[in-house]
């Protein structure tokens, strides 16, 4: 009688201690997870990317110029059906949704032609410590391109 009880207790303890890893559905955790900064205009962009409990990447970001935070955003990259989607919510602005038109090992391009600015967001994963985000849009009917080179400050 002691053997079945010991086996049952062992199975329960093993099940309770099982390492429940969150599945990284898009393989982006190793490329984005961490705290990042990038020079931008006369200030700095700051971002923190994490893998959420559903296995999608989430970002909280803000821009500081001369001691003031003038921009804050939350972003998520996830798969919806067969599409990879970038959801971005910028403080005091309407949410924006972009669909991946290119997804390669070291580059992802998201677009939404319904928007003028931005209509395209590109992520290029340059190394474990660097990534580039390029934003394209139209301001006063002129094409503008903003490039931000992010460096990790903590992973």
N, C-alpha and C positions, 0 to 999 in steps of 0.2 A: 504494500500500500504506500510505503514511503517513496518508492521510485516514481509512480505516476504523479504524485503530488509535487515532487522535486522537478519533474519534467514540465509540469504545468506552470509552476512558479518561474522556471527558467525561461519558458516561452513568453510569458507575460513581461518579464523584465527586459528581455531582448526586444520585444515589440515596442516597449515604452522608450527604450534607449536608441531605437533605430534613428539614424541620421536622416532627417527629412530635408533633402536638398531641394531648393526651388529650381525648377527647370527654366533655363534661359532659352526661351522659344526662338529668338532671332540671332543668338550668338553675339550679342552686343555687349554683354557685361564686361568682358576682358578689354574691350575697346573704349568703353565710356565710363565705367564705374569709377567714381572718385570725385575729388574736388579739383576744379579747374579755374584758370584765370586767363584773360586775354586783354591786351591793350585794345581800346576802342575809342576813337575820336579823342577827347581830352580826358578820358577816364579809363576805367577797367570794368570788364564784364566778369562776373563771378558765377560759377555754376557748380551744382552738386548733382551727380547722376547716381542713381541706385537702381537695383533690380527689385521690383515690388513683389508682393506675395503671390501675384498671378503669373510672374515670369516675364513681365514687360519692363522696359527701361523707363524711368521717370527722372525728370530734371526739375530742380528749383533754381532759378537764376535771377540775378539782379545786376544793375549797372550803377556804379558810383562815380560821380564826377564832382570834384571839389568838395568832398565830404557829404554830398547829397545823393540819396538813392532816387533816381528819376525814372527807373524802369524795373519792373519785376514781372516774372513770367513762370509758368509751370508748363512743362511739356511732357508728353508721353509718346513713345513709339511702341506700337503693338500691331498684331495681325488681326484683321477682321475679314473672315472668310478666307479668300486667297490673297487679299491685298494687304500690304504693309502700309500702315497709316501713321502720320505724324499729327498729333493733336497739340495745339499750342494755345494757351490762355494767357494773354498779356493783361496786366492790371490796367483798368480803365479803357479796355478795348474789347471788341467782339472776339470770341474764340475763332481760331482758324484751323482748318483741316486740310492736310495735303496727302496725296497718294504717291507711293514710291513708283517711279517710272524706270528706275535702275537700281538694282541691288546686287553689288559685287562684294568680294571679300573685303576690300578696303575703300569702298565708295558707295554711298547711297544718295540718290537724287529724288527729291519729293517735289511734286508740282500740283498746282491748282490754278487753271486758267480763268476761274471765276474771279480771282483777285488781281488787282493791279500791283499792289505792293504789300508784301512780296508775292510773287507768283511761283518762285522756285527757291528751295532750300537744299543745299548740298552739304553732305558730311563726307570728309576725306580723312581716313584714319592713317596718319603718316608714320606713327611709331607708338609704342605703349605709353609714351609721355606727351605726345602731340596729336592734336586733330585740328582740322580746318573746317569752319562752317562758312559757306558762301551764300549770300542772300541776294537774289535778283528781283528787281521790281521796277515799276514806272513811277516817277515823281514828276508831275507837270509834263506828262507825255515824253519824258526823257528816260532812257534806260539807265538805272543805277545799279552798281554792283558793290556790295560790302563784303569784305573778307576779314574773318576773325580767326587768328591763330591761337588756339588754346594750348596751354601748357599745364600739365598736372602739378598740383601742389600737394596732393595726398591721394593715395589709392587704397 
